[in-house]
Amino acid sequence: MSEQQPPGPGVVYTETTIYAAPETFLQDAPYQIAIVELDAGGRTTVRILPAKEGGAAVRIGDRVEFACFRGDIHFYRKSS
Amino acid sequence: MRQVAVVGIGKTPFGAFPDRDLRGLAAESARKCLADANVQPSAVQAFYLGNFAGPSFIGQSHLAPYVAASIGVTGIPCTRFEAACASSGAAFFHAWSAVAAGAYDVVLVTGVEKMTSQPSPRVTEILASAGDLGGEIRAGATFPALFAMIARRHMFEFGTTREQLAAVAVKNHANGARNPDAHLRKPITLEQALAGRPVADPLTLFDCSLVSDGAASVLLAPLERASEFASKPAVIRGVAQTSDLLALDSKRSITSFAAVRAAGEKAYRMAGVSPAEIEFAEVHDCFTIAEIVAIEDLGFVRKGEGGPYSAAGCTALDGEKPVNSSGGLKSKGHPVGATGAAQICDVVLQLRGEAGERQLQRHSLGLAQNLGGSGASCVVTILGAP
């Protein structure tokens, strides 16, 4: 059981797909991150679940929701 | 407060120099600076070093006395300033404060970074440490990614285009080709800029500044003593350092930097000039979008008009408001800790009329804007001919 509370849904405020990754995430590249404007208020920076794992790329204005924690990274996915 | 002048400047070329170390680069720029002013190292009363990540890049800490000894300066206060990409801007600001307040008469500011000894993914990681490690960096953001997200939002809010971003790169490469000290002296076409390898969408390699080695130094003294030095003095008419929240997702707006607007307003007020009166500027184009946001935040154009203004050629050498006549961080190079001091050197060269092939016609009032991280630190300086 994770002790972390799953964060709430929101809207993509901005996003980018990273091709030149830092040392720690070299094996993940390319990957997409986004700043999400949370319905509950405030913004947070998250990773977007990739297509190969059942996710999809997102754009500004898309509704997104929490998908999973991986380590301490928050993954979000496009809301259906 | 006393009026303060820049009475000496000195720079190394910027580039990838596998055979040169941090200390040697810093010492070369400082020696050139002292020679420019025609003073001995013994005249220096305090030494302020701007350096972002020497401990990470080369493993050496306690850098200020380490560097100072190689310049021949010992015994005096030697202090390192770190404010990410605004490190030597911050060192310059505090040197100005000390001289203006009367604490010292002669202060040497040196900015230096030795970056190219590390492989790219490691450099990316070290640069990212200027962001918020607990939030955006944990999610996998890189520095290009933070500015890519700014670019995306700027495009969304104002209709800024890829072509307008690329126009900034083309212009800065054209300017850098005229600068003998620039890292990349290579003009590029709009087509090349648009077809660059993707780094973080929508930014390509051509939207990103360079990873460089280099150093720059500036000597400050009270204006009333400026005639004792050999060089033509430049008067610091306005200068301000400001700060803001570190993380991009904590800022209210990301298409405008509150710290830049505040620093600009303070510096303009101190100098008693308006943005329209500034004849030329060196702004912090760590990425092409950063130059567009900077000219908006500094009031050269209205919000959202930076893209069209740049694409129309208004910021070119022969434009109405030349920006980054040195080639900017994009082409001159961006040894992070050296950049703020190098911008001051480039503004002073223009004021003196010593900028060679890139000399501007109107050159009596210039501005330098040095940005730290994704806008958490900013230093704006307005310099004029005496």
HADDOCK unambig.tbl for C-alpha pairs under 7 A between the chains (distance, minus, plus):
assign (segid A and resid 14 and name CA) (segid B and resid 149 and name CA) 5.52 0.50 0.50
assign (segid A and resid 14 and name CA) (segid B and resid 152 and name CA) 6.32 0.50 0.50
assign (segid A and resid 14 and name CA) (segid B and resid 153 and name CA) 5.73 0.50 0.50
assign (segid A and resid 15 and name CA) (segid B and resid 149 and name CA) 5.30 0.50 0.50
assign (segid A and resid 15 and name CA) (segid B and resid 152 and name CA) 6.98 0.50 0.50
assign (segid A and resid 16 and name CA) (segid B and resid 145 and name CA) 6.34 0.50 0.50
assign (segid A and resid 16 and name CA) (segid B and resid 148 and name CA) 6.17 0.50 0.50
assign (segid A and resid 16 and name CA) (segid B and resid 149 and name CA) 5.71 0.50 0.50
assign (segid A and resid 16 and name CA) (segid B and resid 200 and name CA) 6.05 0.50 0.50
assign (segid A and resid 16 and name CA) (segid B and resid 201 and name CA) 5.29 0.50 0.50
assign (segid A and resid 17 and name CA) (segid B and resid 200 and name CA) 5.39 0.50 0.50
assign (segid A and resid 17 and name CA) (segid B and resid 201 and name CA) 5.37 0.50 0.50
assign (segid A and resid 18 and name CA) (segid B and resid 145 and name CA) 6.40 0.50 0.50
assign (segid A and resid 18 and name CA) (segid B and resid 199 and name CA) 6.20 0.50 0.50
assign (segid A and resid 18 and name CA) (segid B and resid 200 and name CA) 4.30 0.50 0.50
assign (segid A and resid 18 and name CA) (segid B and resid 201 and name CA) 6.73 0.50 0.50
assign (segid A and resid 19 and name CA) (segid B and resid 198 and name CA) 6.40 0.50 0.50
assign (segid A and resid 19 and name CA) (segid B and resid 199 and name CA) 5.01 0.50 0.50
assign (segid A and resid 19 and name CA) (segid B and resid 200 and name CA) 5.68 0.50 0.50
assign (segid A and resid 20 and name CA) (segid B and resid 199 and name CA) 5.11 0.50 0.50
assign (segid A and resid 20 and name CA) (segid B and resid 200 and name CA) 6.91 0.50 0.50
assign (segid A and resid 21 and name CA) (segid B and resid 121 and name CA) 6.54 0.50 0.50
assign (segid A and resid 21 and name CA) (segid B and resid 142 and name CA) 6.97 0.50 0.50
assign (segid A and resid 22 and name CA) (segid B and resid 121 and name CA) 4.79 0.50 0.50
assign (segid A and resid 22 and name CA) (segid B and resid 122 and name CA) 6.60 0.50 0.50
assign (segid A and resid 22 and name CA) (segid B and resid 124 and name CA) 5.18 0.50 0.50
assign (segid A and resid 22 and name CA) (segid B and resid 125 and name CA) 4.92 0.50 0.50
assign (segid A and resid 22 and name CA) (segid B and resid 142 and name CA) 6.72 0.50 0.50
assign (segid A and resid 23 and name CA) (segid B and resid 121 and name CA) 4.71 0.50 0.50
assign (segid A and resid 23 and name CA) (segid B and resid 122 and name CA) 5.66 0.50 0.50
assign (segid A and resid 23 and name CA) (segid B and resid 125 and name CA) 6.20 0.50 0.50
assign (segid A and resid 25 and name CA) (segid B and resid 140 and name CA) 6.82 0.50 0.50
assign (segid A and resid 35 and name CA) (segid B and resid 249 and name CA) 6.34 0.50 0.50
assign (segid A and resid 43 and name CA) (segid B and resid 249 and name CA) 5.47 0.50 0.50
assign (segid A and resid 43 and name CA) (segid B and resid 250 and name CA) 6.71 0.50 0.50
assign (segid A and resid 44 and name CA) (segid B and resid 249 and name CA) 5.74 0.50 0.50
assign (segid A and resid 45 and name CA) (segid B and resid 135 and name CA) 6.46 0.50 0.50
assign (segid A and resid 45 and name CA) (segid B and resid 136 and name CA) 5.29 0.50 0.50
assign (segid A and resid 45 and name CA) (segid B and resid 139 and name CA) 6.47 0.50 0.50
assign (segid A and resid 45 and name CA) (segid B and resid 249 and name CA) 6.48 0.50 0.50
assign (segid A and resid 46 and name CA) (segid B and resid 139 and name CA) 5.52 0.50 0.50
assign (segid A and resid 47 and name CA) (segid B and resid 139 and name CA) 5.76 0.50 0.50
assign (segid A and resid 73 and name CA) (segid B and resid 138 and name CA) 6.46 0.50 0.50
assign (segid A and resid 73 and name CA) (segid B and resid 139 and name CA) 5.46 0.50 0.50
